[in-house]
Amino acid sequence: QVPLVESGGGLVQSGGSLRISCAASRFSLEYYAVGWFRQAPGKEREGLVCDSSHDGVIYYGDAAKDRFTISRDTVNNTVYLQMINLEPEDTAVYSCGAVPPALTGQSMCRYPPTHLGHWGRGTTVTVSS
């Protein structure tokens, strides 16, 4: 069983909204720093929103500011990314990661420690013009 599974991706029109999910199994997200990332074709992975749960500060990357919101559901052991005002340049594979909470959100987003914790395989979001 894959520890982290993303879902909820799909096709959305420009200006639309979408909420994607990251469900964890075999460990509790509550005790981990969690983050959302994306990678568009031919581009580097980009950190969007990262919540360390350690210092109480949520880091938002430039692409996510004022449009994306991260939230945790401890009952369902799931993390969500709510996205609004989507544009075609938001088209990418969106993935989540969960790492030990010693990292700050900023560190996790800027320098994703993919050798630590758990990482999902992603869900594809396509925004049409």
Accessible surface in RSA format (square Angstrom, percent):
REM  Atomic radii and reference values for relative SASA: ProtOr
REM  Chains: A
REM  Algorithm: Lee & Richards
REM  Probe-radius: 1.40
REM  Slices: 20
REM RES _ NUM      All-atoms   Total-Side   Main-Chain    Non-polar    All polar
REM                ABS   REL    ABS   REL    ABS   REL    ABS   REL    ABS   REL
RES GLN A   1   168.55  94.2 102.97  75.3  65.57 156.1  46.54  99.1 122.00  92.5
RES VAL A   2    47.16  31.0  40.74  36.9   6.43  15.5  43.13  37.5   4.04  10.9
RES PRO A   3    31.85  23.2  31.80  29.0   0.06   0.2  31.80  26.3   0.06   0.3
RES LEU A   4     1.20   0.7   0.38   0.3   0.82   2.1   0.38   0.3   0.82   2.2
RES VAL A   5    77.66  51.1  74.79  67.7   2.87   6.9  76.44  66.4   1.23   3.3
RES GLU A   6    14.83   8.5   2.06   1.6  12.78  30.4   0.00   0.0  14.83  12.1
RES SER A   7    59.76  50.5  55.69  74.3   4.08   9.4  39.14  83.3  20.63  28.9
RES GLY A   8    41.34  51.0   0.00   N/A  41.34  51.0  27.95  76.7  13.38  30.0
RES GLY A   9    29.49  36.4   0.00   N/A  29.49  36.4   1.91   5.2  27.58  61.8
RES GLY A  10    30.60  37.7   0.00   N/A  30.60  37.7  30.53  83.8   0.07   0.2
RES LEU A  11   132.92  74.0  98.27  70.3  34.65  87.1  98.27  69.0  34.65  93.3
RES VAL A  12    20.18  13.3  15.33  13.9   4.85  11.7  20.18  17.5   0.00   0.0
RES GLN A  13   138.49  77.4 136.14  99.5   2.35   5.6  38.16  81.2 100.33  76.1
RES SER A  14    49.41  41.8  25.97  34.7  23.43  54.0  13.25  28.2  36.16  50.7
RES GLY A  15    44.71  55.1   0.00   N/A  44.71  55.1  23.90  65.6  20.80  46.6
RES GLY A  16    21.12  26.0   0.00   N/A  21.12  26.0  20.70  56.8   0.42   0.9
RES SER A  17    60.77  51.3  40.63  54.2  20.13  46.4  23.17  49.3  37.60  52.7
RES LEU A  18    38.03  21.2  33.13  23.7   4.89  12.3  38.03  26.7   0.00   0.0
RES ARG A  19   131.08  55.0 113.84  58.0  17.24  41.0  24.51  33.5 106.57  64.6
RES ILE A  20     0.00   0.0   0.00   0.0   0.00   0.0   0.00   0.0   0.00   0.0
RES SER A  21    22.02  18.6  22.02  29.4   0.00   0.0   7.68  16.3  14.34  20.1
RES CYS A  22     2.45   1.9   2.45   2.7   0.00   0.0   0.00   0.0   2.45   2.6
RES ALA A  23    45.17  41.5  42.71  65.9   2.46   5.6  42.78  60.2   2.39   6.3
RES ALA A  24    13.21  12.1   0.00   0.0  13.21  30.0   0.57   0.8  12.64  33.5
RES SER A  25    25.90  21.9  21.24  28.3   4.66  10.7  25.13  53.5   0.77   1.1
RES ARG A  26   172.43  72.4 117.73  60.0  54.70 130.2  73.68 100.7  98.75  59.8
RES PHE A  27    30.73  15.4  14.25   8.8  16.48  42.9  27.72  16.8   3.00   8.6
RES SER A  28    43.56  36.8  35.98  48.0   7.58  17.5  27.28  58.1  16.28  22.8
RES LEU A  29     6.10   3.4   6.10   4.4   0.00   0.0   6.10   4.3   0.00   0.0
RES GLU A  30    88.67  50.9  76.07  57.6  12.60  30.0  16.03  31.0  72.65  59.3
RES TYR A  31   145.50  67.9 137.17  78.0   8.33  21.7 102.95  77.4  42.55  52.5
RES TYR A  32    51.10  23.9  51.10  29.1   0.00   0.0  19.58  14.7  31.52  38.9
RES ALA A  33     0.00   0.0   0.00   0.0   0.00   0.0   0.00   0.0   0.00   0.0
RES VAL A  34     3.78   2.5   3.78   3.4   0.00   0.0   3.78   3.3   0.00   0.0
RES GLY A  35     1.02   1.3   0.00   N/A   1.02   1.3   0.03   0.1   0.98   2.2
RES TRP A  36     0.19   0.1   0.19   0.1   0.00   0.0   0.17   0.1   0.03   0.0
RES PHE A  37     0.13   0.1   0.13   0.1   0.00   0.0   0.13   0.1   0.00   0.0
RES ARG A  38    22.24   9.3  21.37  10.9   0.87   2.1   2.69   3.7  19.55  11.8
RES GLN A  39    87.30  48.8  83.28  60.9   4.01   9.6  19.42  41.3  67.88  51.5
RES ALA A  40    19.49  17.9  16.29  25.1   3.20   7.3  16.58  23.4   2.90   7.7
RES PRO A  41   120.91  88.1  93.07  84.8  27.84 101.2 105.24  86.9  15.66  97.3
RES GLY A  42    93.23 115.0   0.00   N/A  93.23 115.0  45.81 125.7  47.41 106.2
RES LYS A  43   136.49  66.6 123.68  75.9  12.82  30.5  80.32  72.3  56.17  59.8
RES GLU A  44   152.08  87.3 141.80 107.3  10.28  24.5  59.57 115.2  92.51  75.5
RES ARG A  45    97.67  41.0  75.03  38.2  22.64  53.9  16.56  22.6  81.11  49.2
RES GLU A  46    65.64  37.7  61.47  46.5   4.18   9.9  30.45  58.9  35.20  28.7
RES GLY A  47    14.16  17.5   0.00   N/A  14.16  17.5   0.65   1.8  13.51  30.3
RES LEU A  48     0.09   0.0   0.09   0.1   0.00   0.0   0.09   0.1   0.00   0.0
RES VAL A  49     0.00   0.0   0.00   0.0   0.00   0.0   0.00   0.0   0.00   0.0
RES CYS A  50     0.00   0.0   0.00   0.0   0.00   0.0   0.00   0.0   0.00   0.0
RES ASP A  51    18.00  12.6  17.94  17.9   0.05   0.1   0.05   0.1  17.94  17.9
RES SER A  52     0.07   0.1   0.00   0.0   0.07   0.2   0.07   0.2   0.00   0.0
RES SER A  53    55.76  47.1  19.91  26.6  35.85  82.6  23.02  49.0  32.74  45.9
RES HIS A  54   119.19  65.1  88.37  61.4  30.82  78.8  49.98  51.5  69.21  80.5
RES ASP A  55    68.75  48.2  38.91  38.7  29.84  70.6  36.16  85.1  32.59  32.5
RES GLY A  56    70.03  86.4   0.00   N/A  70.03  86.4  37.04 101.7  32.98  73.9
RES VAL A  57    91.77  60.4  88.41  80.0   3.36   8.1  91.23  79.3   0.54   1.5
RES ILE A  58    66.74  38.0  49.17  36.6  17.56  42.3  49.17  35.4  17.56  47.7
RES TYR A  59    45.96  21.5  43.08  24.5   2.88   7.5  29.92  22.5  16.04  19.8
RES TYR A  60    61.95  28.9  56.33  32.0   5.62  14.6  42.53  32.0  19.42  23.9
RES GLY A  61     5.68   7.0   0.00   N/A   5.68   7.0   5.68  15.6   0.00   0.0
RES ASP A  62   124.49  87.2 101.10 100.6  23.39  55.3  37.75  88.8  86.74  86.5
RES ALA A  63    23.28  21.4   9.76  15.1  13.53  30.8  21.24  29.9   2.04   5.4
RES ALA A  64     0.00   0.0   0.00   0.0   0.00   0.0   0.00   0.0   0.00   0.0
RES LYS A  65   110.35  53.8 100.06  61.4  10.29  24.5  56.95  51.3  53.40  56.9
RES ASP A  66   140.41  98.4 102.74 102.3  37.68  89.1  41.84  98.5  98.57  98.3
RES ARG A  67    53.08  22.3  48.01  24.5   5.08  12.1  29.58  40.4  23.50  14.2
RES PHE A  68     4.38   2.2   0.00   0.0   4.38  11.4   0.00   0.0   4.38  12.5
RES THR A  69    72.41  51.5  71.64  72.6   0.77   1.8  42.51  57.1  29.91  45.2
RES ILE A  70    10.32   5.9   1.21   0.9   9.12  22.0   1.21   0.9   9.12  24.7
RES SER A  71    54.56  46.1  47.55  63.5   7.01  16.2  41.63  88.7  12.93  18.1
RES ARG A  72    63.52  26.7  32.29  16.5  31.22  74.3  31.21  42.7  32.30  19.6
RES ASP A  73    34.39  24.1  29.05  28.9   5.34  12.6  13.57  31.9  20.82  20.8
RES THR A  74    83.65  59.5  57.19  58.0  26.46  63.1  35.05  47.1  48.60  73.5
RES VAL A  75   138.47  91.1 105.85  95.8  32.62  78.6 113.43  98.6  25.04  67.9
RES ASN A  76    94.02  64.8  74.46  72.0  19.56  47.1  18.59  44.7  75.44  72.9
RES ASN A  77    32.55  22.4  31.93  30.9   0.62   1.5  17.94  43.2  14.61  14.1
RES THR A  78    11.47   8.2  10.34  10.5   1.12   2.7   3.67   4.9   7.79  11.8
RES VAL A  79     2.03   1.3   2.03   1.8   0.00   0.0   2.03   1.8   0.00   0.0
RES TYR A  80    32.03  15.0  32.03  18.2   0.00   0.0  12.95   9.7  19.08  23.5
RES LEU A  81     0.00   0.0   0.00   0.0   0.00   0.0   0.00   0.0   0.00   0.0
RES GLN A  82    66.20  37.0  65.62  48.0   0.58   1.4  34.83  74.1  31.37  23.8
RES MET A  83     0.00   0.0   0.00   0.0   0.00   0.0   0.00   0.0   0.00   0.0
RES ILE A  84    69.37  39.5  69.37  51.7   0.00   0.0  69.37  50.0   0.00   0.0
RES ASN A  85    78.43  54.1  77.16  74.6   1.27   3.1  13.43  32.3  65.00  62.8
RES LEU A  86     0.00   0.0   0.00   0.0   0.00   0.0   0.00   0.0   0.00   0.0
RES GLU A  87    64.07  36.8  64.07  48.5   0.00   0.0  23.75  45.9  40.31  32.9
RES PRO A  88    49.76  36.3  42.00  38.3   7.75  28.2  42.32  34.9   7.43  46.2
RES GLU A  89   124.85  71.7 102.04  77.2  22.81  54.3  62.48 120.9  62.36  50.9
RES ASP A  90     1.01   0.7   1.01   1.0   0.00   0.0   0.00   0.0   1.01   1.0
RES THR A  91    41.09  29.2  37.65  38.2   3.44   8.2  35.97  48.3   5.13   7.7
RES ALA A  92     3.22   3.0   0.59   0.9   2.64   6.0   3.22   4.5   0.00   0.0
RES VAL A  93    63.24  41.6  61.62  55.8   1.62   3.9  61.62  53.5   1.62   4.4
RES TYR A  94     0.00   0.0   0.00   0.0   0.00   0.0   0.00   0.0   0.00   0.0
RES SER A  95    13.89  11.7  13.89  18.5   0.00   0.0   6.45  13.7   7.44  10.4
RES CYS A  96     1.97   1.5   1.97   2.2   0.00   0.0   1.97   5.0   0.00   0.0
RES GLY A  97     1.02   1.3   0.00   N/A   1.02   1.3   0.00   0.0   1.02   2.3
RES ALA A  98     0.11   0.1   0.11   0.2   0.00   0.0   0.11   0.2   0.00   0.0
RES VAL A  99     0.00   0.0   0.00   0.0   0.00   0.0   0.00   0.0   0.00   0.0
RES PRO A 100    57.09  41.6  55.68  50.8   1.40   5.1  57.05  47.1   0.04   0.2
RES PRO A 101    51.23  37.3  51.23  46.7   0.00   0.0  51.23  42.3   0.00   0.0
RES ALA A 102    83.24  76.5  60.41  93.2  22.83  51.9  64.14  90.3  19.10  50.6
RES LEU A 103    53.24  29.6  51.67  37.0   1.57   3.9  53.24  37.4   0.00   0.0
RES THR A 104    53.77  38.2  52.79  53.5   0.99   2.3  49.48  66.5   4.30   6.5
RES GLY A 105     1.97   2.4   0.00   N/A   1.97   2.4   0.43   1.2   1.53   3.4
RES GLN A 106    81.08  45.3  79.45  58.1   1.63   3.9  16.54  35.2  64.54  49.0
RES SER A 107    42.64  36.0  40.25  53.7   2.38   5.5  10.91  23.2  31.73  44.5
RES MET A 108     0.11   0.1   0.11   0.1   0.00   0.0   0.00   0.0   0.11   0.1
RES CYS A 109     5.67   4.3   0.67   0.7   5.00  11.7   0.85   2.2   4.82   5.2
RES ARG A 110   136.39  57.3 110.38  56.3  26.01  61.9  29.10  39.8 107.29  65.0
RES TYR A 111   161.66  75.5 149.25  84.9  12.41  32.3 114.61  86.1  47.05  58.0
RES PRO A 112    40.04  29.2  24.41  22.3  15.63  56.8  24.41  20.2  15.63  97.1
RES PRO A 113    11.56   8.4   7.90   7.2   3.65  13.3  11.56   9.5   0.00   0.0
RES THR A 114    72.19  51.3  51.77  52.5  20.42  48.7  20.44  27.5  51.75  78.2
RES HIS A 115   151.63  82.9 113.23  78.7  38.40  98.2  95.27  98.2  56.36  65.6
RES LEU A 116    68.77  38.3  65.54  46.9   3.24   8.1  68.58  48.2   0.20   0.5
RES GLY A 117    42.15  52.0   0.00   N/A  42.15  52.0   8.12  22.3  34.03  76.2
RES HIS A 118    50.86  27.8  46.68  32.4   4.18  10.7  37.74  38.9  13.12  15.3
RES TRP A 119    49.74  20.0  27.35  13.2  22.39  52.6  27.35  14.6  22.39  36.3
RES GLY A 120    13.79  17.0   0.00   N/A  13.79  17.0   0.01   0.0  13.79  30.9
RES ARG A 121   198.10  83.2 167.99  85.6  30.10  71.7  72.44  99.0 125.65  76.2
RES GLY A 122    23.28  28.7   0.00   N/A  23.28  28.7   0.14   0.4  23.14  51.8
RES THR A 123    18.53  13.2  12.41  12.6   6.12  14.6   7.89  10.6  10.64  16.1
RES THR A 124    75.64  53.8  66.89  67.8   8.75  20.9  43.99  59.1  31.66  47.9
RES VAL A 125     0.00   0.0   0.00   0.0   0.00   0.0   0.00   0.0   0.00   0.0
RES THR A 126    53.24  37.9  53.24  54.0   0.00   0.0  37.28  50.1  15.96  24.1
RES VAL A 127     7.15   4.7   0.00   0.0   7.15  17.2   0.00   0.0   7.15  19.4
RES SER A 128    39.65  33.5  33.20  44.3   6.46  14.9  33.55  71.4   6.11   8.6
RES SER A 129   130.12 110.0  69.93  93.3  60.19 138.7  55.11 117.3  75.01 105.1
END  Absolute sums over single chains surface
CHAIN  1 A     6642.4       5107.6       1534.8       3561.9       3080.5
END  Absolute sums over all chains
TOTAL          6642.4       5107.6       1534.8       3561.9       3080.5
